[in-house]
Amino acid sequence: MDSLLRPLLDAPAPLVYLVCALLVTAETALLPGIVLPTLSTLLLMGFLAQRGTLDLGLALGVAVAAAVLGDQVAYLEGRYWGPKLRSSRMGRRIGAHRWERAETTVARYGVPAVIAGRCLAGVRTLVPRVAGSAAMPYRRFVAGSVCAAVLWASVEILLGRAGASVSG
C-alpha cells in the first residue's frame, strides 16, 4: 500500500493535497476504507512539508477537514442505516455482541470515545457509524470529531515532519 504513495513525492502540491484528502476522507466515509494507508499519507504530508513541497498549515487544514468530512458521512450512514449495517457482512463479522458493546461504550463515554476511536487504526472507520447508530447527539459527535481530527492529524503530520528533519 505504501508504494501507492511513492508517486506523490514528486507530484505538484495541489495534486498531493487532493490525493491525501481523498484517502483520509475515504478511510472513514467508506467501510472498505479501513485498509487505506492514512498513517503513511499523513507522515508523507509532514515529510513533504519539511521538504518545502507542501505548506504545513495547509497540510494540517486539509487533513483535519478531510477527517471531519469522512466522519460526518460515516455518522450519517450509521444514523440512517444502523440496523442494516449490523446485518451486513461487515456487521456480522463484528458480531451482535461487539456491536452492542461498542454502542454502549459510545453512549456512555460520548466525546472521549469518539476522540479515542479516531486514534486507533481500524476503529476510526467504525466509531462514527456506531455513534450514529447509537443516536449520539450530532452536536456532541461533531465536537468530538473535530477535536479528534485536529489531535490525530497534527500528531501524525508533525511526526512525519520531525522524521524528515532527523533523516535529512
C-alpha positions in Angstrom: 0.0 0.0 0.0 2.8 2.5 0.8 4.0 2.1 -2.7 0.8 3.8 -3.8 2.0 7.0 -2.1 5.5 7.0 -3.6 4.5 8.8 -6.8 3.3 11.7 -4.7 6.9 12.6 -3.7 7.4 14.5 -6.9 3.8 15.4 -7.7 2.6 19.0 -7.8 1.4 20.2 -4.4 -2.3 20.6 -5.4 -2.4 17.0 -6.6 -0.8 15.9 -3.3 -3.4 17.8 -1.2 -6.2 16.3 -3.3 -5.0 12.7 -3.2 -4.2 12.9 0.6 -7.7 14.5 1.3 -9.4 11.7 -0.7 -7.5 9.0 1.1 -8.2 10.4 4.6 -11.9 11.1 3.8 -12.4 7.6 2.3 -10.9 5.9 5.3 -13.9 6.7 7.5 -16.5 7.5 4.8 -16.2 4.1 3.2 -16.2 0.8 5.1 -13.6 -0.7 2.8 -11.5 2.4 3.7 -10.3 0.6 6.7 -7.4 -0.7 4.5 -6.2 2.7 3.2 -2.8 3.9 4.2 -3.8 7.0 6.1 -0.9 6.9 8.6 1.5 6.8 5.7 -0.4 9.5 4.0 -0.1 11.9 6.9 3.5 11.1 7.6 4.2 11.8 3.9 2.4 15.1 4.2 4.7 16.0 7.1 7.7 14.9 5.2 6.7 17.0 2.2 6.0 20.0 4.4 9.5 19.7 5.8 10.9 19.4 2.3 9.0 22.6 1.2 6.7 20.8 -1.2 3.6 21.4 1.0 2.7 24.2 3.3 2.5 22.8 6.9 -0.6 24.9 7.8 -2.5 24.0 4.7 -1.5 20.3 5.0 -2.9 20.3 8.6 -6.1 22.1 7.4 -6.6 19.6 4.5 -6.1 16.6 6.8 -8.4 17.8 9.5 -11.1 18.8 7.1 -10.9 15.5 5.3 -11.0 13.5 8.5 -14.1 15.5 9.7 -15.8 15.1 6.4 -15.3 11.3 6.4 -16.6 11.2 10.0 -19.7 13.1 9.1 -20.5 10.7 6.2 -20.0 7.7 8.4 -22.1 9.1 11.2 -25.0 9.8 8.9 -24.6 6.3 7.5 -24.8 4.9 11.0 -27.7 7.1 11.9 -29.8 6.2 8.9 -28.7 2.6 8.2 -27.6 1.4 11.6 -29.7 -1.7 11.7 -28.8 -2.6 8.1 -25.1 -2.1 9.0 -25.5 -4.7 11.8 -26.9 -7.2 9.4 -24.4 -6.5 6.7 -21.4 -8.8 6.0 -19.2 -6.4 8.0 -21.7 -6.2 10.8 -22.0 -10.0 11.0 -18.1 -10.2 11.1 -18.1 -7.8 14.0 -20.9 -9.7 15.8 -24.0 -8.5 17.6 -22.4 -8.7 21.0 -19.4 -6.5 20.0 -21.7 -4.1 18.1 -23.9 -3.6 21.2 -20.8 -3.2 23.4 -19.5 -0.6 21.0 -22.8 1.3 21.0 -22.9 1.1 24.8 -19.4 2.4 25.1 -20.0 5.4 22.8 -23.3 6.2 24.5 -21.6 6.0 27.9 -18.4 7.9 27.2 -19.6 10.1 24.3 -17.0 12.6 23.0 -14.0 10.9 24.7 -15.0 7.7 22.9 -15.1 9.5 19.6 -11.6 11.0 20.3 -10.1 7.7 21.3 -11.7 6.0 18.3 -10.0 8.4 15.9 -6.6 7.5 17.3 -7.0 3.7 16.8 -6.5 2.3 13.3 -9.4 0.3 12.1 -11.6 1.5 15.0 -11.7 5.0 13.5 -13.6 3.6 10.5 -16.3 2.1 12.7 -16.7 4.6 15.6 -18.6 7.3 13.6 -21.1 4.6 12.3 -21.5 3.3 15.9 -22.1 6.8 17.2 -24.8 7.4 14.5 -26.4 4.1 15.2 -26.3 4.7 18.9 -28.1 8.1 18.3 -25.3 10.1 19.8 -26.4 13.7 19.6 -25.0 15.2 16.4 -23.5 18.3 18.1 -21.6 16.2 20.5 -20.4 13.9 17.8 -19.2 16.9 15.7 -17.3 18.4 18.7 -15.6 15.1 19.3 -14.9 14.5 15.6 -13.2 18.0 15.2 -11.2 17.6 18.4 -10.1 14.1 17.4 -9.2 15.1 13.8 -7.1 18.1 15.0 -5.2 15.9 17.5 -4.8 12.9 15.1 -3.7 14.9 12.0 -1.4 17.2 14.0 0.4 14.4 15.7 0.9 12.3 12.5 1.9 15.2 10.2 4.3 16.6 12.8 5.8 13.2 13.3 6.4 13.0 9.5 7.9 16.4 9.6 10.2 15.6 12.5 11.2 12.3 10.9 12.1 14.2 7.7 14.3 16.7 9.6 16.1 13.9 11.5 16.8 11.9 8.4 17.7 15.0 6.3 
